[in-house]
Amino acid sequence: MNRRAITLTVSVPSDANRVKWKKTDENTVVTRDVEGKPVSFFFQDSWCIDPYKANSEHRHLHFRPVSLQGTTLHLVEDTQYQVKQVVYLLMHVAYDEVPSPETMKAKLSILRNFSQFSAKDGHTLYEGFSDLNTIFQFIRNFQSAKQREKKSRRLHAILVSLNRLGFDRAGVEIPMKKVHEFLMQYMHSGPAETQHPVIPTRIYQHLLVTCEMELQKVETAAASIFKILTSMYSVESLPTTPPRRIKELLEYYQIPYSKQGVLKLFTTIATLCQLIILAFTGMRVDEVRGLPFNCLTTSHQDGVERFIIEGITTKLAGGKEKRARWVTSHLAARAIRFSQRFSSIVHHHHGVFDFHTSSNSRCLLFCQTGLLISKYHSNRSFSQREVYLEEFCERASLSITSEDIAELKNIDPLRAWDSEVKFTIGARWPFTRHQLRRTLALYAHRSGLVSLPSLKRQLQHITLEMSMYYARGSAFAKDFIGNNRRHFAHQWRDNQGLSEYLAYASKVLFSDERLFGAHANWAKSQPVKQSPVSVYTRDAAIAMFKRGEIAFKETALGACTSIERCKSLPIDWLSLECLEKDCKNLVVIPSKLQRAVKAQKSVVDSLRKRDEESVEYRIEANTLEILVSAQRRFSRRART
């Protein structure tokens, strides 16, 4: 880069005492590309941060001077230099890895706010950081407790980092002890942060059914969609009358027939495909937006077709892309294949012909079309606009009922659901994309309790793969997930204890039937019920499940709570040995036992008619005898 070709906006003051805080040379390289070549320098007023995250909406950090009447030139120049220096230190010195562009954008925002406030009293940024009163007044200036808490957290994080570096490296001395005591008052003064809610089963069903129904509509109109896209590129105009399939889609989405309308239709469809992928993978939004064109692979095992999505994690190491994999369902595979056919036309029109081999961020699956005001970038996706999500929620009719609130209370009874306005009965569910991650993690673990058959089938397919990750120490997880704590698989593991507890509470603690079996008797005993740290105390019980002190697995006759590997024979699917010996981990649900007895009688009667002396008859008859004997034994206990 030609140093002389760039105008330097920061002048050097003549008074050497005023620049003791300058610790960063203005020719310092701030950002480099993946090949290590300089991209931005310290003296520039705009730094390109593209290398630190693929497909980020934040591509530059802009350093604007303080704009207040009456401020001196030295104050403006010094403050701008100090803001740059703080940002540089936070990017390359304070942490082991460069923070994400979103994080740096947030830090720069609070620095701008504080600089502007500090300049009102004639202070530079560093002078404001050194003055307790300026910091106090800056925080108190915000009206709401939520704003004060948010600003206090961000400012505190910056000041802690600078204080840790010290004056020799950061160029500023901060009265950290008093600042810390003051900011801590406001960091916990706002409303308590709540976790993303799990989507109730009924609403989750409506959401997924709507996704599948709309994808079917889009696939039916695929030929017309691709034809009109090609037409807009070639003649840059639309037919006078839209094709029948396009007309039906526009009417369904309530979009007018025009260039802008068709472009909105394309974006709506892309948003739908992304939602489907999110719902059946547990990916983060940025990971879906950054999916490469060639991201879907299939394999066959035991007669089952498996779908793997290969993409890139959002947090890069040293500016390099880090790969990851997700198991998904047939519906998500359909969404990807449609998107591939659509984006192949886009890439091809703009002269990129090797897109089909791209397995990195060079050519994306969800790229900008380049139509109208949209600019084509093979490695940048379209902007996320919440209006498309709002419209989807309206179409899906995600209204909250008392049934949904009751389920939420069962999942998290300590949260005041009734007092949160957004969860009022009759209101629309406050859906966010990130809810799909936690919902999938929780429901997949307890998929045996989900009533929707198609949902259960898809999630259990994922459960099989995830059990391979953790139970068998698969190299798949080691190679592709590693230490990336933001990956969904870690949330999957973290939710395992909670999901097992919810199933246990539903089937054992709050069962409407009188249960039998050694563990059921223990759980229903008075000492356990009265203990302050038993399975009836939610937090204590969840901790037990997470520590592996208790487990829960549904069986044909009830459940097993053993934490050890099952020692029963594989062919003993009814766990008859446990039933005969009244295993200490056994839970028997009478209704399940009754169904098993009824079904077994039917099998025995059928075999008796064929051959009463056959081996099969004797085996099944013995099984029936054990079941009936257990049923009589439990009936006698019920009468006592």
N, C-alpha and C positions, 0 to 999 in steps of 0.2 A: 504493500500500500504506500502511495506517495504522501509523505507527511506534509509536504508543502501545499498539496492540493486541498487540504482541509483547513478551514479557518478556525483558529483557536479562540474560544469565547472566554476563557479564564485568564485574566491578566495576573501578573505576579506583583504583589504589593511591594513597595520600596522598603517598608519597615520590616526588618527581619524578625523582630519579636512577634509580629502578628502571624507568622507562618510556622511557628514551632509545631503546630498541630498537623502540618502537612507531612504525611508518612508514606504517601503513594506517588510515585513518579507519573507524570502525565502521559508518558509514552508506554506505560505498562499495557501489555496485551490483556484484555478483559475476557474475550471469548474466542475460541478456536473451533474450526470445523472438525469433522470426524477424522480427517487426515492430519490434524494438528496445525493447520495453517491459520494465521490470525484472521479474525473476522471483525472484531471491534477493539478500539483502543480507549484508554481511560479519558483522553482529552475530548473525545467525541460526546456530543450531547444526546446521542441516541445509540444504545447498544443492542445489537442483534443477539437474541438468546435462543434462536432456532436450534442450535446444536444441542441444547440441553433437554429438549423434549420433542419427539416427533409429533407433528400434527397438533401443536398447541395453538390455541386461539391468541395467545399472547406472544408475539414474535419480537417485540422490541421493548426496551425500557427507555422512556423519554425523560430527560432531565430538564425541566423548565425552570427558569429563574423566578425568584420570589417577585410577585407583582403587587406592590403596595406603594402608594404615593408617599413621598417623603423619606423613603429608605435610601441610604447612601449606596454608591456604586460598590464600595468595598464590602458592605454587608451582603449585597446581592451576589457578588462574585464568590465571596468566602463561603456563603451558605450553599451555593450550588456545588462548589468543590467538595465541601464536607458531606453533602448528601451522596455524591458519587463515591467518596471514600468509604462511607459506611456501607453502601450497597456492595462495593467491591470486597470489603472485608467479610461481609455476610456470605458472599458467594464463594470466596476462595480461601479464606483464612479461618473463619470461626467454626466451620463444620468440615467433616471429612469428605462429604460429597456436596456437590452444588445443589442447592434447593431447587425445587421445580419452578418453572416460570410463573405459575399461579401464586406460589409462596412469595417469590421475589416481587411480584406486582403488588401484593398486599402490603409487604414491608415498605416498598417505595411510597405507597399511598399514605401510610401513617407518617412517614418522614416528611412528605409534602405538607400534610396537615399541621404537623408540629412546627415545621419551619415557618409557615405562614403565620401561625399564632405567635411564635417567638419573635418574629420580625416586627410585630406591632409594638413591642417594648424596646426595639432597637437592638435585639440580640440575634447573633448568628445561631445556627443549629447547635453547635457545640456549647456556646454560651448558655443556651436554653437548657441543654442536657446537664450543665453544671449548676443550674440554679433551681433550688427546690421549689420556690414559689411559682416559677414558670410551669414546672411539671404539674404542680397541684392545680393551678388555675386552668391548665389545658384540659385535664380530666374533668374537673368540675363544670367546665363550660358546656358539656354535653347534657342534654335534658333528661333522657331516659336512662334507667338503670341498665338496660340491655346495651345501649351505646357505650356507657361508661365502662361496663365490664369488657366489652369487645376491644375498645381502644386501650384499656389498661393491660389486657393480655398481650396485645401486639407490641405495645411500647415496652412493657416489662421484658419481653423476650429479646428485643433489640438491645436494651440497656444492659441486661445480664451478659450478653455476648461481648459487648464493648468493654464492660468492666473486667471480664475475664481476660481479655487481650491486654488490658493495661494501657497506660499513657504511651509507653515506648512504641507500641504497635498501632494503637487506635488513635492516639493524639488527643484524647479527652479524658478528664478525670470526673467520675460520677459519684456523688454521695450515695452509694448504692444501699447502704443499710437503711437510711431514712426513706429513700425512694421505694425500697422493697416493702417496708412496713406500710407506707401510704397506699401503694398500688394494690397490695394484697387485700385491703379493705374493699376495693371495688371489683377485684377479679372474682369475688364470690358473692357479689351483691345482686347480680342479675338473676333472672329466673333459672331454675335448675335445668341443665341440659338433658334432653330426653333422647333415648335411642330411637333409631328409625323403627317405626312400628312394623310388626309382622302383618301382612295382608290377611284378613280373615278368609277362611276357606271358601265361603260362598262368593265373596267379591273376587277372590283369586280365580275361581272357576269362571265367573263372567268375563274377567279380563282375558284369560287364555282362550275361551271360546270365541270371543270377539276377534282376537288376533288370528285364530285359525280361519274363521269365517271370512275376514277381510283379505287374508292371503289367498284364499280360494278365489275370491272375486278378481284379485289382481292377476293371478295365474291364468284365469279364464280369458282375461283381456290382454295377455302378454303380447301376442302377435301385433295387436293394434297399438299397444304402448310403444313397442320397439319401432314400428313403422312410422308413427308420428314423430318420434324422437329423431329418426333418420331424416325425415322430411324437414324438420325445423333446422337441421344442420345444412341440408343441401340447398333448399330454396328459401329458407328463413321466413316461411309463411305457413299458415295453416289452411287446410281445406275449408271451403265455405261451410260445409256441414260436417260435424265430427262423426267418425265411425261409430257404429251402434254400441260397441263395447266401451269405447271412450265416453260416449254420452251417458251410459249407465253409471260408470264410475264417477263422472262429474256430478251427476244428480245425487248419487249416494253420499258423496263428500260435500255436497252443496257448494260447488265451485263453478264459477261462470266459465264459459268457453271463450278463451282468449289466450294470447301468448303467456300472459302473466298467470292465468288460471291453469294452463297446462303445466307450467313450471312449478306451480304450487302443488299440483297433483303429483309430480315426480318427487318432490320433497316429502309430501305426505306418505307416499309409498315407501320411501327410504327410511323415514322415521318408524313406520310400522315394522319393517324388516329388522331394524335395530332393536326394537322392543322385544321381538320374538327371540332374537339371539340372546339378549340380556336375560329373558325369562328362563331360558333353558341352558344357560351356562354358568350364571353367577359372575359374569365379567363386570368390570367397571365401565362406565360410560366412555371414557377416553380410550379404553382398550378396544371397544367395539368400533369407535370412530377411526381408530388407527389400524384396523385389520387390513392386511395386504390382500391383493386380488386373489392370489393363489393360496387360500387359507384353509380349504376344506379337504380332508383326506378321509377315505373310508377303508374299512377292513372287515373281514368276515371271520368269525370265530364261533364254533359250536352252532353253526347255522344261523347266527345272528349278525346282522349288518351293524357295524359300529361307526359312529361319526366323530371325528376329532377335528377341532379347530386349532390351527397353529397361528399364533399371532405374536405380538410384541407387548411387553409390559410397559406401563406408562412412566415408570421411574427408571431412568437410564443410568448406567454406571460409567462415569467419565465420558459422557457424550456418545457412548456406544449402545446400540440396540441390544436388548436382552429378550430372548425368546421365551414363550410360555405356551402351554397347551391346555385346552379345555375339552372335556367330554360333553357331547350335546345330543339332541334328539333329532328325529326325522323331520320334525316341523322346522327347526332351526336350519337344518340342511337345505330344505326347500327355499327358505328365505335367502340363504346365501347364494344358491344356484340362480335364483331370479336376479339378484343384485349383480352377480357376475355377468349375466347376459346383458343387463342394462349398462353397466359401466364399461363393458368391452366396446360398445358402440361409442361411448364418450372418449375413451382413450384412443381408439382407432381414428376417430375423426380429427383429433389433435396431433396426429402423427406419432403416437407412441404405439409401436407394433409388437413389443416384446412383453407387454403387460401380463400375459397369461402365465409367464414364468416367475413373476415377481412374488417373492415370499417375504419381503421386507417392506419398509414404508415408502419405497420408491414409487410404487403404483398402488393406490389404495382401492379397496372394494367400494367405499362410499366417497367418491371424489366429487368435486364441483363440476357442473356440466359445462360452464362457459357460455350458457345461453343468457341473453338479455344483459342484466347488470352483473350476473355471476361470472367470476373469472376462473378459468380452468387452471388447476394445479394438480398434477398427477399425484403429488404427495400430501395434499391437504383436502380434508373433507369439508362438507357443507356446514354452515354454522347451525348450532342447536338453537332453535327458537321454541320457547315454551308454549307458544300458541298452538303448535301442532300436537303437543302432549295434552293440552287443555281440550282440544277438539276430540281427541281420541277418548278421553275420559267421559265426555258428553255422550259419545256414540255407545260406549260400553255400559252406560247407566249404572255407575258404581255408587249407588246410594247406600247409606249406612242404615242398618236395621238393629233392633234390640238383640237379635241373635248374634250379630257381629260383635256388639259391645260385650255380650256375655262371654264370647270366645276370647276376646282381648283380655278380659278380667281373669280368665283362667290361665292365660299365658303369662300375664304380668299383673298379679293382684295388687301390687304395691303402688302402681301408677293410678293417679286419680283421673280415670278416663271420663267420668261424668262431668268433671269440671273443665275439661278442655273443649273449647267452643268448636274447634274443627272436627271433633268426633261426636257432634250432636246427631241424634237419630233423625234421619231424613235428609241430612246434609250429604254432599258428594264426598266420597272418600278422598282425603288429601294425598293423592298418589304422587310419588316421585320415583324416578328410575332406580335409585339406590335401594329402595325397599325390596326390589326383586332379588337382590343378593341375599339379604338376611332371610327373606321368606323361603327362598329355595334351600338355603342351608338348614333351616329349621324343619320345613315340611319333608325334605328328603330323608332326614333321620327318622321322622315319625310317619313315614309314608304308609305304614300299615293302618294308620288312623284316618287317612284321607279317603273320603268316600267316592271322589270322582275317579272312575276306573282309568280313564286315559291319562290323567295326571299321575296317578299311582304308577302306571306302567312306565311313563317317561322318567319319573324320578327314581324308581328302583333301578332302572338301567344305569343312571348316574351313580346310584349308591354302590353298585357292583364295582365300578371303576374307582371310586373314591376309597373303597375298602382296600383295593389293591395298593393305593398310594401309601396308606398308613399302616394297615395290618401286616402287609407283606414287605414293607420297606422298599417299594418299587424304585428302580433307578429313574423311572419316568419323573417322579417328583423331585428327585435330587438334581437331575440335569436341567429341568425346565422351570422349577419353582424356586429352589434354593432358599436364600434368606429373604426373599421378597415378601415381607410381612403384609403387604397390601394385597397379595393374591387371594382370591376367593377361597382357595383350599384351606388356608389358615382359619378363615371364618367358619368354614365347614367343621373343622376340628374343634374350634372353640365352642360351637353350638351343640356339640354332641351331648355333653352333660345335661344341658337344658332340655333338649328334645327327649332324652331318655326319661328324665324326671316327669315331663308332661305326660308321657305315655303311662308311666308308673302311677302317677296321681289319678289319671282318668280311669285306669283299669283296676287299680288296687285300693287306693286311699278313699276315693269317692265313688266306688262302685255301688250300684243300687241293689246288687245281689249279695247274699251272704257267701263269702268265698271260703274255700277249704284248702288244705295244704299247710305244711309246717310254716312256710314264710307268711302266708295269709294270717294264720293264727297269731304269729309273732307281731305282725303289723297292726292287728286289731286289738292287741292286749292293752290293758289299762296303763301299765308302766310306760309303754312306748307312746301312747296317746298323750300322757301327762308330762312327758319329758320335754324340756324347753329346747333340746337340740336333737330331736328325733326326725324321722322322715316326714312328720307333719309340719315341721318348720321349714318353710320353702327354701330359704337361703342355705340352711344347714343341709337339707336334702340335696340341693343342687351341688353343693360342695362335695358331698359324699360321692355322687355320680362322677364328678370331674376328677376326684382323686382315685377313682376305681375301687371304692370300698363297697359299692353296690352296683348292680347292673340290671337291665331289664330287656327281656326278649320275649315277644309273644310266641306262644306255641298253639298247637291244635286244641289243647284242653284248657289253656289259660296262659300261664307265663312262667318264665324261669328268671331268677334273680342272681344266678351264680356269676362270679367274676372269673371263674376258671374255665378252661377249655372243657367242652362237654365230652364226657366219657361214655355216653350211650352209643350203642351200635348205630351206624348210619341208616340201617333199614328200620330202626325203631322210631319211626316218625311220630308215634303217639307217646313216646317217652314212658312206656309201660313199666320199665324197671323203676323209674322215679315214682310212678304212681303206686306201685306195690310196696315200696320201701318208705313211702311218704318222705321223700327227699326234703331236706331242710330248706332248699331253694324253690320249692314247688308252690305254685299258686294255681288252684283249680277253680274255674268259673263254671258253676252248675249248668248254665244254659249251653255252654260249649260241650260239656260232658254229655248232656242229654242228646245233642245233635250227633255226637260221635257214636253213642249207643244205638241210636235209630239207624244211622247209616250202616253201622257194622252188622246189625240184625238183618238188614236187607241183603248184604253181601253173603252172610252165612246161610240165609234161606235159599238164595240162588244156588250156592254151591251144594247144599244138601239135596236139592232136586237133581243135580247132575250126578254126583257120586259122594255118598256120605262117608266112604272109606278113603277118599283122596287125601293127599298130604295138604293140599291147599285148604280143604275144608277143616281139617284138624287145626291148622295154624290160625285160621280166621276165627274158628269157634273158641279157641283158647284166648285169643285177643278179646272177643266179646265177653267171655267169662271174667276176665280181669277188669274190664270196664264196668260191667254190671256189679261185680263185687265191690268196687270202689264207690259206685253210686249208692249201694245199700249202706256202706260204712258211713258215708257222708250224710245220708238221710237220717241215720240213727243219731249222729252228732247234732244234727239240726233240731231234733226233737228234745234233746237234753238241755 
